[in-house]
Amino acid sequence: MVRPSRTVERYNRRTRWYHAVMYVVVLLLLGTGWWLRIGLEGNPSIVARLTGVADTTLHTIAGWVLTSLVAVGMTIGFRAARTFAAESVRADRGDLRWFVRWPAAVFSGRFAHHRGHFDPGQRVANVVLVVLLAALVASGVGLTLVVGGPGFVWLQQVHRWSTYLITPVLAGHILIASGVLPGYRGVARAMHFGGRLRVETARRVWPVWLEQKSNNLPADRETSGRD
């Protein structure tokens, strides 16, 4: 007798690797940026000591790598980027109810029903992160091309405030995606550890996505993955 699948794939390997590289680069960019912002330029960070590269140089390199990753995502990964954008800006009936119930659901796991690949909170976070990352990249590139003057000052302000704003958003994203909150327990496997979730976890957090995904899975597929 064939047992039903106990897990479902949320993200494939290519998506997970892209996310992992983006994750490391953004954290390096923010880490070195804050290190320099609080006036520790003359005191090498742990990463600078390990690599033998100055924090200012690390920050610049991370910025160019992030720019390259964005370019790759917009060209080679155009179809995935288009789907990501479409799912992030969608709005459905019931989204407001999801937000009302969300604070309690973070602990109980009883999220309001929603449609789509992302829940309403993820959609808002996605849009905010994309806008702020775009501001960071554009202003960072501009700062390497503009030397002094009002333009440089303006770009510096954009870069600085983008950093201020993206830091708490990114921290919140990491907290939720890590699965340490009771309502989100198990979701870390969506982007890490093979990219597979328990069906029960997917049904709790992304019910309609699971239904659509299940309809596309072979009926005889079996897996013994665990959270």
N, C-alpha and C positions, 0 to 999 in steps of 0.2 A: 504493500500500500504506500502510495506516494504522499509524503507529508507536505502541507502547505509551507510556503516560504516564511521564515520567521524574521527576515530582515529585508530591507529594500535599499537600493543604491540611490543616494541623494545627489552625489556629484562624482563624475568620472575622474580618472587619474590625471588627465591633462588639466582639468579645471582645478584640481587640488594642488598640483604643483605650481600652477600660475599664482594661485592664491597664497601659497606658502612663500614664494619668492617675493611677491608684493608685500606680504606681511613683514618679512624680515627687513626689506628695504625701507618701508615706511617707518618701522620702529627705529631703525638706525638713523634715519633722517630726523625724526622727532627727538631722539635721544641726544644726538650731537647738537641739534638746533637749540634745545633747552640748555644743554651744557654751556654753549657759547652765550646764550641769552642771559644767563645768571652770572656771567662774568668769570667763568672758569677757563677761559681760553689758554691762559698760561699754565694751567694744571691739567695735564693729559688725562683723559678718561681711561677707564679700564680697557675699552676697545682700542683706543689709540696706543696704549702701552702694549697690548697684545699684538697689534698689527705693525707697530712702528710708524704709523701714518698719523699726521696731525689731525685733530678734530675738524679743523676748518676744511682740510682736504677731504676727509671722510664725508663731511656734509655735502661738499660739492659733488663728489663721486656718486653718493647715494641719490642726489638730486637728478643727475644725468641718467642713472640707471632707472629711476622711477619714470623719467620722461620716455625712455626707450620702452619700458614695459607698457606704458599707456599707448605708445605708437603701435606696438605689437598687438595689443588688445583691440585697437581700432582698425587694424588692417587684416592681419592673419586671423584674428578672432572676431571678425566683423559680425558674423551670424550670432555668435554667443553674446557679443556686446549689444546687438540689436534686441535680442530676446531679454537680456538683463534690463535694458532701458525700458522696454515695453511693460515688463512685469513690475518695474519699480514705480512707474508713474500711473499705474492703473488705480481706479477708485471704484469700490463696489458698495452696494447697500449693505449695511451692517458693520461697516468699518468703524463708525463712531461707537457702536456698542462694544466692539472689540477693545477699543481704547479705554472705555469706562471700566470694563472688567479686568483690564490688564494688570493693574497694581496688585490685586488679590490673586490673580492667576499666576503671577510670578512665583508664588509660594504654594498655591494649591494645584496648579497644573490644569485648572478648569478654564481654558481659554474660550472666548466666544467664537462661534463658527465664522470662518472667513474663506474666501476663495483665492485661488492663485498660487504661484510658486512661493511667494513671500507673504508673511503675515503683514498687516498694516504697519506695525512698528518697524519691521525690516524695510519696508518701502520708503518710509520717511528717512530712516537712517541711511539707506542707500543713496538717496538724492542728496542729502546733506554732505555725506562723505565724498561723493563724486564732485559736487560743486566746490567744496573746500580743497580737495586734492588738485582740481583743475586750477584753482587760484594759487595754490602753492607752487605748482609746476610752472605756470605762466609767469608769476612774479619772480620765481627763482631764475628762470631763463633770462628774464628781463634784466635782473640784477647783474648777470654776467655780461650783458651786452651794453648796458648803459653805465657811463662813468660820470658820477656827480650830477648836480642840477636838480631841479624840481621833480623830474621824472624818476630819478633814483630814489628820492625821498618818498615819493608816492608808492613806488614798487616795494620799498622796504616796509612801509606801513601795511600794505596788503599782505605781504609775506608774514609779517609779525602777527597780525590779527587772525589770519587764516590758521596759524599755528595755535594761537590761544583757543580758537573755537573748535578746531578738530581734535584737540587732545582729550577733552571729556567725552566727546562722541565716540572716539576710538576706544577709550577706556570702557565705556558702556557696552560697546560691541564685543570687546574681549570678554567682559564679565558674563554676558548672556551666552555667547558662543562657547564658552568654556564648559557650560553645563553645571556649574556649581550651585546655581539657584535651583531650588526644588522643582519649580515648574518647568525648568528647561533641562532637567537631568537626562543625560543620554544624547543630547543634540551635538555634543562635541564630535561624535563620530560622523556627522554629516560631512565635515570638511577634513577630518583627520582619521587616522587608524582604519584606512580602507574605504572610507566614504559611505559605509552602510549603517543604517539605523535599524533598531528594532521596529517592527510594524506598529507596536503599541505606542512608541515614542512619536513616530510620524503621524499616527492617527490623532494624537493629542495636540500636536503643534501645527501640522499642515494637513488637515483632513481631506480637503478636495484634491490637493496635489497627490496624495497617496492613492485616492480613488482613481485618478487619471493614470497614474503610474502603474497601478496594479492591472488596469485593463490592458496595458501594453506588454505586461510580463507573460512569458510562457507559463501555462497552467501547471506544468510538471517541474518547474524550477524549484530547487531545494537548497537551503543553506543553513548552517548551524551557527551563525555568528551570534555573539553575545555582547551586551553592553557591559 
